[in-house]
Amino acid sequence: LNDGRALPAFIGQALRGEDLTIFGDGSQTRSFCYVDDLVEGIVRLLHSDYAYPLNIGNPSEITIGEFAEEIIKLTGTNQKVVYKDLPTDDPKQRRPDISKARAILNWEPKIDRAEGLKRTYAFFKTLTQEELMETDHYNFDKYIIK
């Protein structure tokens, strides 16, 4: 639940009863794309003849501060937000330009952030207490369905 990504970090912290940690002042922006949309975009790319880079993602941006507040509201917890120093290599903005994906693959995300968060939170609530307490996930083999 702690791989450096805001979504699993925030939900994990909320479900463990921890305050949510923001690195920096929270003004940096990110965009979040639900996994089903990402998979559809990748599959369309694989089935196309296009052989060059293009971005697949959701261009809708939100500040990390606003995102933390959305997670607190979604989880119904009373956690606070704590701020720590921003790493020097952290980008101020992450927002994909999906114009090529729209034009070439006729693809764009369908699931908005609010719905994607609800679905993701529902998954996190199925985790055992032991899994929630695990803060590092390096053994991805255990998540692969064989």
GROMACS elastic network, one bead per residue, 0.5 to 0.9 nm:
[ bonds ]
;  ai    aj funct       b0    kb
    1     4     6  0.86499   500
    1     5     6  0.85898   500
    1     7     6  0.88702   500
    1     8     6  0.51533   500
    1     9     6  0.55129   500
    1    10     6  0.86397   500
    1    11     6  0.81619   500
    1    12     6  0.57279   500
    1    13     6  0.84105   500
    1   131     6  0.84434   500
    1   132     6  0.71704   500
    1   133     6  0.83765   500
    1   134     6  0.68245   500
    1   135     6  0.50228   500
    1   136     6  0.60987   500
    1   137     6  0.64787   500
    2     5     6  0.69333   500
    2     6     6  0.84847   500
    2     8     6  0.65110   500
    2     9     6  0.50769   500
    2    10     6  0.88387   500
    2    12     6  0.77775   500
    2   134     6  0.84023   500
    2   135     6  0.50773   500
    2   136     6  0.53192   500
    2   137     6  0.69424   500
    3     6     6  0.86104   500
    3     8     6  0.77261   500
    3     9     6  0.73535   500
    3   135     6  0.81149   500
    3   136     6  0.65149   500
    3   137     6  0.67392   500
    3   138     6  0.83157   500
    4     8     6  0.83942   500
    4     9     6  0.70585   500
    5     8     6  0.61809   500
    5     9     6  0.61263   500
    5    10     6  0.85496   500
    6     9     6  0.51168   500
    6    10     6  0.57808   500
    6    11     6  0.84022   500
    6    21     6  0.89292   500
    6    22     6  0.83811   500
    6    64     6  0.78261   500
    6    67     6  0.85802   500
    6    68     6  0.83627   500
    7    10     6  0.53736   500
    7    11     6  0.61751   500
    7    12     6  0.83567   500
    7    32     6  0.85235   500
    7    67     6  0.85090   500
    7    68     6  0.86418   500
    7    71     6  0.82980   500
    7   117     6  0.85873   500
    7   120     6  0.89847   500
    8    11     6  0.52660   500
    8    12     6  0.57351   500
    8    13     6  0.82958   500
    8   120     6  0.89799   500
    8   124     6  0.85617   500
    9    12     6  0.51825   500
    9    13     6  0.59975   500
    9    14     6  0.85569   500
    9    20     6  0.79220   500
    9    21     6  0.82365   500
    9   135     6  0.84876   500
   10    13     6  0.51124   500
   10    14     6  0.60993   500
   10    15     6  0.85982   500
   10    19     6  0.85556   500
   10    20     6  0.56471   500
   10    21     6  0.73902   500
   10    22     6  0.89496   500
   10    67     6  0.89767   500
   10    68     6  0.67407   500
   10    71     6  0.68109   500
   10    72     6  0.84219   500
   11    14     6  0.50995   500
   11    15     6  0.61148   500
   11    16     6  0.85043   500
   11    20     6  0.84912   500
   11    71     6  0.65834   500
   11    72     6  0.83130   500
   11    75     6  0.76597   500
   11   121     6  0.71436   500
   11   124     6  0.75882   500
   12    15     6  0.52179   500
   12    16     6  0.60764   500
   12    17     6  0.85618   500
   12    18     6  0.83536   500
   12    20     6  0.89887   500
   12   124     6  0.77947   500
   12   132     6  0.63717   500
   12   133     6  0.81753   500
   12   135     6  0.81099   500
   13    16     6  0.51202   500
   13    17     6  0.61470   500
   13    19     6  0.63510   500
   13    20     6  0.59017   500
   13    21     6  0.82399   500
   13    79     6  0.86792   500
   13   132     6  0.87472   500
   14    17     6  0.51047   500
   14    18     6  0.56558   500
   14    19     6  0.67585   500
   14    20     6  0.67822   500
   14    71     6  0.78441   500
   14    72     6  0.69797   500
   14    75     6  0.69493   500
   14    76     6  0.88480   500
   14    77     6  0.65399   500
   14    78     6  0.83856   500
   14    79     6  0.66123   500
   15    18     6  0.75177   500
   15    75     6  0.75765   500
   15    77     6  0.79963   500
   15   124     6  0.85017   500
   15   125     6  0.80471   500
   15   132     6  0.74002   500
   16    19     6  0.89365   500
   16   129     6  0.84908   500
   16   132     6  0.67711   500
   16   133     6  0.69459   500
   17    77     6  0.76963   500
   17    78     6  0.83858   500
   17    79     6  0.69155   500
   18    21     6  0.88113   500
   18    79     6  0.65004   500
   18    80     6  0.82808   500
   19    78     6  0.85609   500
   19    80     6  0.50279   500
   19    81     6  0.56760   500
   19    82     6  0.65356   500
   20    68     6  0.69869   500
   20    72     6  0.85124   500
   20    79     6  0.67306   500
   20    80     6  0.62861   500
   20    82     6  0.60807   500
   20    83     6  0.85129   500
   21    68     6  0.85782   500
   21    80     6  0.87278   500
   21    81     6  0.59266   500
   21    83     6  0.58664   500
   21    84     6  0.70686   500
   22    25     6  0.72372   500
   22    26     6  0.62287   500
   22    64     6  0.72731   500
   22    65     6  0.73365   500
   22    68     6  0.80060   500
   22    81     6  0.69044   500
   22    82     6  0.61067   500
   22    84     6  0.61966   500
   22    85     6  0.84914   500
   22    86     6  0.82870   500
   23    26     6  0.70314   500
   23    64     6  0.89514   500
   23    82     6  0.84833   500
   23    83     6  0.57092   500
   23    85     6  0.54326   500
   23    87     6  0.72522   500
   23    90     6  0.89754   500
   24    27     6  0.76591   500
   24    28     6  0.78267   500
   24    83     6  0.63088   500
   24    84     6  0.59246   500
   24    85     6  0.52408   500
   24    87     6  0.78114   500
   25    28     6  0.76136   500
   25    64     6  0.86363   500
   25    65     6  0.76584   500
   25    83     6  0.66630   500
   25    84     6  0.80867   500
   25    85     6  0.82544   500
   25    86     6  0.78138   500
   26    29     6  0.80221   500
   26    63     6  0.62869   500
   26    66     6  0.77514   500
   26    67     6  0.89476   500
   26    68     6  0.87602   500
   26    83     6  0.79677   500
   27    62     6  0.88367   500
   27    63     6  0.52606   500
   27    64     6  0.62414   500
   27    65     6  0.63449   500
   27    66     6  0.85043   500
   27    92     6  0.78729   500
   28    62     6  0.83165   500
   28    63     6  0.54554   500
   28    64     6  0.59896   500
   28    65     6  0.81080   500
   28    90     6  0.89119   500
   28    91     6  0.74893   500
   28    93     6  0.57085   500
   28    94     6  0.83642   500
   29    61     6  0.60379   500
   29    62     6  0.53104   500
   29    64     6  0.58563   500
   29    65     6  0.87462   500
   29    91     6  0.86129   500
   29    92     6  0.63636   500
   29    94     6  0.61254   500
   29    95     6  0.77881   500
   30    59     6  0.89410   500
   30    60     6  0.82849   500
   30    61     6  0.54842   500
   30    62     6  0.57173   500
   30    63     6  0.63204   500
   30    64     6  0.67706   500
   30    67     6  0.88427   500
   30    92     6  0.84982   500
   30    93     6  0.60634   500
   30    95     6  0.62838   500
   31    57     6  0.77279   500
   31    58     6  0.59561   500
   31    59     6  0.60922   500
   31    60     6  0.56134   500
   31    62     6  0.63561   500
   31    63     6  0.87076   500
   31    93     6  0.87527   500
   31    94     6  0.63326   500
   31    95     6  0.56615   500
   31    96     6  0.78130   500
   31   113     6  0.86990   500
   32    57     6  0.72714   500
   32    58     6  0.59529   500
   32    59     6  0.80688   500
   32    60     6  0.74881   500
   32    61     6  0.77003   500
   32    62     6  0.86170   500
   32    95     6  0.88954   500
   32   112     6  0.88311   500
   32   113     6  0.66010   500
   32   116     6  0.86319   500
   33    36     6  0.84780   500
   33    37     6  0.67934   500
   33    38     6  0.67216   500
   33    56     6  0.87031   500
   33    57     6  0.54233   500
   33    59     6  0.84194   500
   33    60     6  0.87444   500
   33   109     6  0.71496   500
   33   111     6  0.78183   500
   33   112     6  0.78431   500
   33   113     6  0.70833   500
   33   116     6  0.76760   500
   34    37     6  0.55583   500
   34    38     6  0.65201   500
   34    39     6  0.89318   500
   34    57     6  0.84794   500
   34    58     6  0.82854   500
   34   109     6  0.79063   500
   34   110     6  0.87362   500
   34   111     6  0.65171   500
   34   112     6  0.77787   500
   34   113     6  0.73644   500
   34   115     6  0.87126   500
   34   116     6  0.53722   500
   34   117     6  0.80874   500
   34   119     6  0.89201   500
   34   120     6  0.84055   500
   35    39     6  0.61111   500
   35    40     6  0.85618   500
   35   116     6  0.83653   500
   36    39     6  0.51886   500
   36    40     6  0.62196   500
   36    41     6  0.86994   500
   36   109     6  0.87929   500
   36   111     6  0.82832   500
   37    40     6  0.51291   500
   37    41     6  0.62561   500
   37    42     6  0.86990   500
   37    56     6  0.87588   500
   37    57     6  0.79711   500
   37    58     6  0.88026   500
   37   107     6  0.89108   500
   37   108     6  0.77060   500
   37   109     6  0.52778   500
   37   110     6  0.65919   500
   37   111     6  0.69986   500
   38    41     6  0.51447   500
   38    42     6  0.62171   500
   38    43     6  0.86196   500
   38    56     6  0.65241   500
   38    57     6  0.64943   500
   38    58     6  0.88302   500
   38   109     6  0.75887   500
   39    42     6  0.50892   500
   39    43     6  0.60633   500
   39    44     6  0.85248   500
   40    43     6  0.51491   500
   40    44     6  0.61545   500
   40    45     6  0.86021   500
   40   107     6  0.81334   500
   40   109     6  0.87578   500
   41    44     6  0.51531   500
   41    45     6  0.62146   500
   41    46     6  0.86859   500
   41    56     6  0.62897   500
   41    57     6  0.84104   500
   41   101     6  0.77339   500
   41   105     6  0.76209   500
   41   107     6  0.62349   500
   41   108     6  0.75410   500
   41   109     6  0.81939   500
   42    45     6  0.50101   500
   42    46     6  0.61515   500
   42    47     6  0.86729   500
   42    56     6  0.75412   500
   43    46     6  0.50128   500
   43    47     6  0.62391   500
   43    48     6  0.86177   500
   44    47     6  0.51880   500
   44    48     6  0.61935   500
   44   105     6  0.61837   500
   44   106     6  0.86437   500
   44   107     6  0.78411   500
   45    48     6  0.50910   500
   45    49     6  0.77993   500
   45    50     6  0.69514   500
   45    51     6  0.86059   500
   45   101     6  0.83436   500
   45   104     6  0.87001   500
   45   105     6  0.66151   500
   46    49     6  0.78419   500
   46    50     6  0.83130   500
   47    50     6  0.87078   500
   48    51     6  0.82631   500
   48   104     6  0.85004   500
   48   105     6  0.74221   500
   50    53     6  0.85365   500
   50   104     6  0.77706   500
   50   105     6  0.88147   500
   54    97     6  0.84219   500
   54    98     6  0.72552   500
   54    99     6  0.85548   500
   54   100     6  0.60928   500
   54   101     6  0.64054   500
   55    96     6  0.60233   500
   55    97     6  0.62481   500
   55    98     6  0.52934   500
   55    99     6  0.81342   500
   55   100     6  0.72860   500
   55   101     6  0.65901   500
   56    96     6  0.71329   500
   56    97     6  0.81293   500
   56    98     6  0.60136   500
   56   100     6  0.89437   500
   56   101     6  0.65549   500
   56   107     6  0.85699   500
   56   108     6  0.79229   500
   56   109     6  0.85630   500
   57    95     6  0.81009   500
   57    96     6  0.60028   500
   57    97     6  0.81403   500
   57    98     6  0.68671   500
   57   108     6  0.78793   500
   57   109     6  0.71059   500
   58    61     6  0.80620   500
   58    95     6  0.74275   500
   58    96     6  0.66641   500
   58    97     6  0.85237   500
   58    98     6  0.76684   500
   58   108     6  0.75925   500
   58   109     6  0.60995   500
   58   112     6  0.85744   500
   58   113     6  0.88272   500
   59    94     6  0.87795   500
   59    95     6  0.53316   500
   59    96     6  0.53941   500
   59    97     6  0.65720   500
   59    98     6  0.71066   500
   59   109     6  0.89006   500
   60    95     6  0.73299   500
   60    96     6  0.88100   500
   60   112     6  0.86488   500
   60   113     6  0.82702   500
   61    93     6  0.86162   500
   61    94     6  0.79169   500
   61    95     6  0.65098   500
   62    65     6  0.82382   500
   62    66     6  0.64800   500
   62    67     6  0.64002   500
   63    66     6  0.52352   500
   63    67     6  0.61334   500
   63    68     6  0.86635   500
   63    93     6  0.88474   500
   64    68     6  0.61067   500
   64    69     6  0.86634   500
   65    68     6  0.52425   500
   65    69     6  0.65053   500
   65    70     6  0.88273   500
   65    81     6  0.83313   500
   66    69     6  0.51216   500
   66    70     6  0.62865   500
   66    71     6  0.87995   500
   67    71     6  0.63273   500
   67    72     6  0.87441   500
   68    71     6  0.51219   500
   68    72     6  0.63166   500
   68    73     6  0.87042   500
   68    81     6  0.73575   500
   69    72     6  0.50802   500
   69    73     6  0.61920   500
   69    74     6  0.85339   500
   69    81     6  0.82328   500
   70    73     6  0.51387   500
   70    74     6  0.60115   500
   70    75     6  0.85724   500
   70   114     6  0.86424   500
   71    75     6  0.60080   500
   71    76     6  0.83347   500
   71    77     6  0.87823   500
   71   117     6  0.81464   500
   71   121     6  0.89652   500
   72    75     6  0.53350   500
   72    76     6  0.59689   500
   72    77     6  0.56547   500
   72    78     6  0.69133   500
   72    79     6  0.67336   500
   72    80     6  0.83378   500
   73    76     6  0.51714   500
   73    77     6  0.70293   500
   73    78     6  0.85887   500
   74    77     6  0.80938   500
   74   117     6  0.80699   500
   74   118     6  0.74765   500
   74   121     6  0.80710   500
   75    78     6  0.88548   500
   75   121     6  0.77187   500
   83    86     6  0.87245   500
   85    88     6  0.89160   500
   86    89     6  0.83735   500
   86    90     6  0.68832   500
   87    90     6  0.54935   500
   88    91     6  0.84613   500
   90    93     6  0.88545   500
   91    94     6  0.69164   500
   96    99     6  0.89931   500
   97   100     6  0.77604   500
   97   101     6  0.86669   500
   98   101     6  0.51762   500
   98   102     6  0.62481   500
   98   103     6  0.86882   500
   98   107     6  0.85943   500
   98   108     6  0.74385   500
   99   102     6  0.51106   500
   99   103     6  0.61568   500
   99   104     6  0.84787   500
   99   108     6  0.89128   500
  100   103     6  0.50542   500
  100   104     6  0.56730   500
  100   105     6  0.76168   500
  100   106     6  0.88229   500
  101   104     6  0.53577   500
  101   105     6  0.50937   500
  101   106     6  0.64234   500
  101   107     6  0.56026   500
  101   108     6  0.70125   500
  102   105     6  0.57252   500
  102   108     6  0.58928   500
  103   106     6  0.55540   500
  103   107     6  0.76986   500
  104   107     6  0.79123   500
  105   108     6  0.86023   500
  107   110     6  0.89830   500
  109   112     6  0.75547   500
  111   114     6  0.82345   500
  111   115     6  0.62909   500
  111   116     6  0.61331   500
  112   115     6  0.55751   500
  112   116     6  0.61128   500
  112   117     6  0.85790   500
  113   116     6  0.50016   500
  113   117     6  0.59284   500
  113   118     6  0.85596   500
  114   117     6  0.51861   500
  114   118     6  0.63251   500
  114   119     6  0.88262   500
  115   118     6  0.50938   500
  115   119     6  0.63308   500
  115   120     6  0.85926   500
  116   119     6  0.51902   500
  116   120     6  0.60573   500
  116   121     6  0.84760   500
  117   121     6  0.58760   500
  117   122     6  0.84027   500
  118   121     6  0.51788   500
  118   122     6  0.61634   500
  118   123     6  0.87768   500
  119   122     6  0.51033   500
  119   123     6  0.64747   500
  119   124     6  0.88793   500
  120   123     6  0.51411   500
  120   124     6  0.63607   500
  120   125     6  0.87632   500
  121   125     6  0.62005   500
  121   126     6  0.88734   500
  122   125     6  0.52236   500
  122   126     6  0.68172   500
  123   126     6  0.53563   500
  123   127     6  0.72108   500
  124   127     6  0.54647   500
  124   128     6  0.89135   500
  124   132     6  0.81308   500
  125   128     6  0.80268   500
  125   132     6  0.89640   500
  127   130     6  0.79455   500
  127   131     6  0.58283   500
  127   132     6  0.63103   500
  128   131     6  0.51224   500
  128   132     6  0.62385   500
  128   133     6  0.86489   500
  129   133     6  0.61661   500
  129   134     6  0.86806   500
  130   133     6  0.51504   500
  130   134     6  0.63662   500
  131   134     6  0.51104   500
  131   135     6  0.82057   500
  132   135     6  0.72798   500
  134   137     6  0.73955   500
  136   139     6  0.88472   500
  137   140     6  0.68486   500
  138   141     6  0.87463   500
  139   142     6  0.63666   500
  139   143     6  0.82194   500
  140   143     6  0.55085   500
  140   144     6  0.70429   500
  141   144     6  0.53337   500
  141   145     6  0.86137   500
  142   145     6  0.79969   500
